[in-house]
Amino acid sequence: MMAGIWVVAEHADTALELLTPARQVADSLGGPVVAVWLGRQEAPPLFAHGADEVLVCTHGGDDQPLEAQVPVLVAEALQAQPEAILVGASLRGREVAARMAAALGTGLGSSCVALRVRTDGLVEMDRLVFGGRAVQTVVCTTRPQMATVAPRTFSPAPPVEGRSGTVRTLPAPPPSPVTVVERKPKPAVSGDVAGARVVVCVGRGMEREEDLEMARRLADILGGEVGCTRPIAEEYHWLPEHTYIGLSGQQVKPELYIGIGVSGQIQHVIGITDARVIVAINRDEKAPIFEMSDFGIVGDLYQVVPRLVDELTRALGK
Ligand SMILES: Cc1cc2nc3c(=O)[nH]c(=O)nc-3n(C[C@H](O)[C@H](O)[C@H](O)COP(=O)(O)OP(=O)(O)OC[C@H]3O[C@@H](n4cnc5c(N)ncnc54)[C@H](O)[C@@H]3O)c2cc1C
């Protein structure tokens, strides 16, 4: 008797997204889909999106890190013997998954982008490797079969009204040997690039931090958000890390993406493959980004962007 598929997540969106592959795996292997909610806020509508049972993991307090819940999850998993566990690959989710896999003595496929059930009951997991240039397929030959799945890899299934199930609260975790001394919200300089309809993406072609103002103006006119390549966030710290796009950053799906001084390395463009229209502004006509652009402007961004802003301001009356 298969003991079900678990979805473990701390963020509402990820929990709902993970229910999609969990449901598919459960439909093949049999057994319920169990959503394990780690979030500090109220759980999202997990039943409507495919969960059969919800386990709520209680927090030990504000001074407790998320991984304090691992012993509780491990104890429950040892008892329930789930067939597979899918964990939302947030920063802390990845840590929880690794610790759980180690404690359960099982395998873990990290950052999976597709899951398929084989006839022998093993779940094939596709992972991007070599910076997204290749796909590696792995299986866990031990149980539970564990995988982490990055946010926005799957879409949540449409909600089904009236679906219900049982909710159980897990015991409070024992105190962690690590105490959280302080929590500070990240200052939100710009908004949600992942959900934006228009993304103006700044790359290393921009020379000075104050020049970001051009990109902000362009984004404002078009009702969009400013995103960036990884070096802009991680090396220059001009924009917050949640705004960088690509393999290790955000996956974006805008109607319009405008890359300004972005070369188009694979690790970046992997994050924009779902953009409807891609526009690139780069002074190097051989820049790889032009190969995947719908519209390319070869030119100095310091001349092109102000002209674009002027033209759009006039055309849109802003
Ligand atoms: C494991 C791994 C993961 C990574 N993950 C990511 C990721 O998720 N996201 C990401 O973005 N990167 C990621 N990277 C880094 C990635 O490989 C590239 O280094 C990065 O995307 C390059 O950023 P860029 O295009 O801003 O800079 P560059 O590659 O330096 O390109 C700058 C471009 O600006 C142009 N330019 C310069 N001046 C001007 C001007 N005045 N006018 C017009 N054009 C101009 C140049 O011609 C050039 O094409 C990752 C790397 C590794 C190894």
The ligand as a Gaussian input file, in Angstrom:
#p B3LYP/6-31G(d) Opt

LIG

0 1
 C       26.054000      28.801000     -12.000000
 C       25.766000      30.165000     -12.559000
 C       24.493000      30.667000     -12.437000
 C       24.195000      31.917000     -12.965000
 N       22.920000      32.376000     -12.851000
 C       22.614000      33.560000     -13.397000
 C       21.280000      34.058000     -13.339000
 O       20.370000      33.430000     -12.783000
 N       21.022000      35.245000     -13.925000
 C       21.992000      35.988000     -14.567000
 O       21.664000      37.075000     -15.079000
 N       23.245000      35.551000     -14.608000
 C       23.585000      34.365000     -14.040000
 N       24.876000      33.943000     -14.102000
 C       25.885000      34.852000     -14.676000
 C       25.888000      34.784000     -16.185000
 O       26.726000      33.739000     -16.614000
 C       26.430000      36.100000     -16.814000
 O       27.688000      36.370000     -16.257000
 C       25.528000      37.300000     -16.577000
 O       24.200000      37.008000     -16.942000
 C       26.028000      38.466000     -17.431000
 O       25.338000      39.613000     -17.066000
 P       25.260000      40.870000     -18.029000
 O       24.601000      40.483000     -19.305000
 O       24.676000      41.967000     -17.225000
 O       26.796000      41.258000     -18.252000
 P       27.790000      41.049000     -19.452000
 O       27.823000      39.639000     -19.890000
 O       29.062000      41.689000     -19.031000
 O       27.149000      41.890000     -20.650000
 C       27.086000      43.270000     -20.698000
 C       26.582000      43.642000     -22.074000
 O       26.381000      45.037000     -22.130000
 C       26.761000      45.483000     -23.418000
 N       27.094000      46.899000     -23.299000
 C       28.150000      47.464000     -22.630000
 N       28.064000      48.793000     -22.673000
 C       26.963000      49.099000     -23.386000
 C       26.360000      50.319000     -23.798000
 N       26.852000      51.504000     -23.437000
 N       25.232000      50.245000     -24.534000
 C       24.696000      49.067000     -24.915000
 N       25.232000      47.871000     -24.556000
 C       26.342000      47.892000     -23.791000
 C       27.935000      44.615000     -23.818000
 O       28.059000      44.567000     -25.218000
 C       27.546000      43.282000     -23.215000
 O       26.882000      42.457000     -24.174000
 C       25.202000      32.688000     -13.591000
 C       26.489000      32.165000     -13.703000
 C       26.766000      30.924000     -13.200000
 C       28.162000      30.399000     -13.346000

